[in-house]
Structures are given as C-alpha cells and as structure tokens.
Amino acid sequence: MAAMAPLDLTEVLKNAPPGDWIALSNDEKRIVATGKTLDETVKAAKQAGEAHPIVLKVPPAGALIV
C-alpha cells in the first residue's frame, strides 16, 4: 500500500477556534461545524447535512506543535 501524501489544511483551518473540536466536510475543503465537545460537533455537522464529517481537535492557542 502506498503512503498517502500529506494534506495541507492551513487555509481551511486558519479561522478554526483554538481548543475547539471542528468538523470538516468530507471533501476537506470547509469547516461545517465547531463545538466544545466531540458529540456536540458531530451532531452539529450532521444537522448541517454532512453525514460523514472529518472531526479533529484544534490545539489551544499558544500550544507548541512540533
């Protein structure tokens, strides 16, 4: 199996709220929902019409990312 190329989400995530969960559209081109908890974020994404959102946690402001 070939390795997947890294995906640059810099532009999509530039306005993501620090410390929150975010749900991306299945095509990874836009944020469809945000929330303080995973469950609330998934629920909001599904209510927004995204049946299979890609969900991730945004690091808090000032976090060291290596």
CORGITA-V749068 format. One record per pair of residues at least 24 apart in sequence whose ideal C-beta (glycine too) atoms are under 7 Angstrom apart, sorted by the first residue. I is the first residue (numbers start at 1). GAP is how many residues later the second one is. Records with the same first field share a line. If there is no record, write none. Layout:
# CORGITA-V749068
I->GAP  GAP
This chain:
# CORGITA-V749068
16->42
17->41
18->40  41  42  43
19->39  41
20->38
21->34  36
22->34  36
23->27  30  31  32
24->29  30
25->25
26->24  26  28
28->26
